């Protein structure tokens, strides 16, 4: 049986094989982790598709190859693979993609790691790096991955609770210093792929940025009235994001060309909104998992989905399906107090929205025909759009409608 580079989302054309957990000649069982891969959106473990013997490995760790490439061959006792042992030669004769350089991890300190967890080579590169940099004994870390394997989140959790000089909740990666006072920080895999994705987006799409100021008084009223009960029931705070996301879906129903991508000379408009939410991984990278068919959800359902995706993203528990099919993206920077952000479009989408800090400010309101000053919670929503797909007037009309929905909808009625 041929083992192929899987398709991780409809727009992902290639992936990097980061680590093999088996060697040629090893026995494998259906469902056990065979290798790990990374793309510009996700890093994940891939299980063996069949039980048998790993007959051949055609792609080495660190190589980047297109989706559908034969990575290995498993002898499952059935009909022989069409690729067989020729796949390696074919790959060498016609390289599909230039390998992406991966910073070498320093060797981990000697440790008496249990046999069930495997030797140091069974740890992923990012885990080996964290273990080495912090001089940790892997045997002291409880793994929550498949078969008890140690994941990045396990190491970070151990460091957070360990005595002495454990890093803070948002650790920085130590880096070697040169002799002239400079510090060299190698890009990790997520940073490499984010860089490539962002440069490609700016090259492909002519970006235009627009913003509107929004009065969040109605949202604030609902949050104050029901926020405490919500947190007691759901276990997390009710922030502004699910209200904005629901309003985005409502506005897109009236301006559907925002929810699209460009194919050649055509604009392909999607029937449903698959909402991608940018999630910061404790300053170690950024991912954008997807709420599938958010347009059919209530604000309450969106709030739960956002919390679930964020928690699973930060504990490295997202799979390929969690990144597939995004049609519009929201980047939420407001928790850091930013005034405005001009985000880069998440390809192949044609627009992305940034939500920035919502703060109390003097605001002109009209009461009984008279203008007066009031203190209101005001925030700026900024959209970047692809000028190939839509024009400024269309984007501006969408933002105006988004503002109207947020300011006028009865959000208290939308909450339990």
URQUI-V51530 format. One record per residue. N is the residue number from 1. NEAR is the number of other ideal C-beta (glycine too) atoms within 10 Angstrom. Layout:
n: [N	N]
near: [NEAR	NEAR]
//
This chain:
n: [1	2	3	4	5	6	7	8	9	10	11	12	13	14	15	16	17	18	19	20	21	22	23	24	25	26	27	28	29	30	31	32	33	34	35	36	37	38	39	40	41	42	43	44	45	46	47	48	49	50	51	52	53	54	55	56	57	58	59	60	61	62	63	64	65	66	67	68	69	70	71	72	73	74	75	76	77	78	79	80	81	82	83	84	85	86	87	88	89	90	91	92	93	94	95	96	97	98	99	100	101	102	103	104	105	106	107	108	109	110	111	112	113	114	115	116	117	118	119	120	121	122	123	124	125	126	127	128	129	130	131	132	133	134	135	136	137	138	139	140	141	142	143	144	145	146	147	148	149	150	151	152	153	154	155	156	157	158	159	160	161	162	163	164	165	166	167	168	169	170	171	172	173	174	175	176	177	178	179	180	181	182	183	184	185	186	187	188	189	190	191	192	193	194	195	196	197	198	199	200	201	202	203	204	205	206	207	208	209	210	211	212	213	214	215	216	217	218	219	220	221	222	223	224	225	226	227	228	229	230	231	232	233	234	235	236	237	238	239	240	241	242	243	244	245	246	247	248	249	250	251	252	253	254	255	256	257	258	259	260	261	262	263	264	265	266	267	268	269	270	271	272	273	274	275	276	277	278	279	280	281	282	283	284	285	286	287	288	289	290	291	292	293	294	295	296	297	298	299	300	301	302	303	304	305	306	307	308	309	310	311	312	313	314	315	316	317	318	319	320	321	322	323	324	325	326	327	328	329	330	331	332	333	334	335	336	337	338	339	340	341	342	343	344	345	346	347	348	349	350	351	352	353	354	355	356	357	358	359	360	361	362	363	364	365	366	367	368	369	370	371	372	373	374	375	376	377	378	379	380	381	382	383	384	385	386	387	388	389	390	391	392	393	394	395	396	397	398	399	400	401	402	403	404	405	406	407	408	409	410	411	412	413	414	415	416]
near: [20	18	25	16	25	16	15	26	19	10	18	19	13	18	29	24	24	20	21	21	23	19	9	13	10	12	12	23	11	12	12	15	19	21	21	19	23	24	25	26	27	25	23	20	19	21	14	23	17	15	15	18	15	20	17	21	21	24	24	12	16	15	21	23	22	12	16	14	23	22	26	26	26	24	15	18	10	10	7	11	20	10	19	13	11	15	21	18	10	13	18	9	8	7	11	16	14	8	15	16	11	19	14	11	19	12	10	22	13	8	15	8	19	11	6	9	18	16	11	18	11	19	28	23	21	24	27	22	22	26	24	16	18	18	9	21	13	25	11	11	23	9	18	15	18	13	12	13	19	26	21	22	19	21	24	22	15	19	19	13	8	14	5	4	8	15	17	9	10	12	18	11	15	12	11	9	10	8	5	5	6	7	9	8	12	15	14	17	20	19	15	19	22	19	12	12	17	17	11	13	20	12	8	14	22	11	17	16	14	16	19	17	12	25	20	21	17	18	27	18	14	22	21	11	13	17	15	12	12	19	12	8	9	14	8	14	12	23	19	21	20	27	25	26	26	25	23	27	23	17	21	25	12	12	18	13	17	26	24	22	19	17	9	6	6	9	15	13	14	17	9	15	25	19	29	25	24	20	20	18	17	15	11	18	19	16	24	24	26	24	25	18	14	26	21	10	20	13	22	16	14	22	23	16	20	23	18	15	21	20	13	16	24	18	15	22	16	21	14	18	13	22	23	19	15	26	26	25	22	23	23	22	18	22	13	10	9	14	13	15	21	14	22	19	22	24	20	18	25	27	28	25	25	23	26	21	16	21	14	10	13	9	15	9	13	8	8	5	5	7	8	10	9	12	11	19	19	17	22	19	24	22	23	25	28	24	13	12	22	20	12	11	8	14	24	15	15	25	22	13	17	24	17	15	20	26	15	10	18	9	22	14	7	16	19	9]
//
